[in-house]
Amino acid sequence: MNDWPEGWSDSDRGNRYGGGSANAQPESPRVMRQVRRGPAAPPQGAGVPPQPSYVNGQGHGDYTNAQNTGYDSGYSSGEVYGGGGDSGGPGGLGTRAPRPAPNWRRRIKWTAITVLTVLVVTSVGTYFWADGKLNREVDLSKVIDRPEAGEGTNYLIVGSDSREGMSAEEKKELHTGSAEGKRTDSMMILHTGSNGDTLISLPRDSDVEIPTFVGSESGKTYKGTGRHVKLNAAYAEDGPELLVRTVEFNTGLRIDHYVEIGFAGFANIVDSVGGVEIDIPQDIKDTKSGADFKKGKQTLNGEEALAFVRTRYALAGSDLDRTKNQQKFLAALANQVATPGTVLNPFKLYPTMSAGLDTLIVDKDMGLYDLGSMFFAMKGVNSGDGKSMNMPISGSTGGNLVWDKAKVKTLVSQLKNDEKVTVSGN
């Protein structure tokens, strides 16, 4: 039976490539010309076996003759071109080698190096950025006849009533008034040492003697005449240098660093940290400062905080009670600034640093490390790791508060020797 399409016969296949014969034996594999496989070519001069002819489909039976003459066609009966590989891929290339397991130790190592590098670069950049914003305006080298340095570090922290840079609207909003020049509403000595930190308020109405000093601007020497004034008058007369000179002369304690902040800067810092929580011990209402608070815990914004620390007329102890409120609030503020929520949050840290550094005035030797140490010491005082007190007072004269000389002498001795402070203040 003819299985080919109608009109075709087996004989029509004879002249086509791949045509077979009626013979039961399979056709010999096609011998490809110019391809050699197996043994090397015969030596030079040896005869090349005759190639089979493919004319008219002949030559398929010459495979046996090729074997007899020693010529290897490269094929054998039943061999399939490209066969013998491990895979079914083209040319028997084999299966792709499995991807090696990830080297996690190497990845973790380089990730850690990258993170550390970013942190170092960011920290160094932040340090130089912040260091460049410090206003180092106070030159303590102008202060003469200074006491010997003791153990630990002493900071003189001053809150001035400077309205510099404030608009009329801001002055009205913050109830600061429009007085010219600068005075100081608060002065504190912060001692940091190995036996606990101590924060001592110096009431602005403290009775002090103005000693011989060198003018910060004129360079002239002004002889002391035994003149007594309120402590804040020294600041108003010749600024920070005379204030430091007066504090050192009247206490015998050397001041290592000076830090000052004005009204606007104080309010901006409080706002930048989202307000400061504080427990107000009594109802306070003072039209002069703008304070209007109920007793109890509450979070104060910048405007409210400024009113709180400036209030004295509504307090029974006037300036002495005000200094206690100032200590309490500044310690709470330092505690808020030093929390991880502020330090580790760049959206809080940078605005806070910018608000503070733009308005802080410090001495020429003050560094960021010193400033950080001061804030952490104040945080420690707020947490109960230190002591806060007023300068001991023995009475008053002509409206000025007179220091208790015996207690002050003991207090200064303990601070100089970095001993635990046992003296109590008012």
Helices and strands as residue ranges (DSSP letters): G 10-13, G 55-57, G 60-62, H 63-68, G 90-92, H 104-133, E 135-138, G 140-142, E 153-160, H 168-173, E 184-192, E 198-201, E 207-209, E 213-214, E 221-222, E 228-230, H 231-251, E 257-261, H 263-272, E 276-280, E 284-286, E 291-293, E 296-300, H 302-310, H 319-337, H 340-343, H 346-359, E 361-363, H 368-382, E 387-390, E 393-397, E 400-403, H 405-416
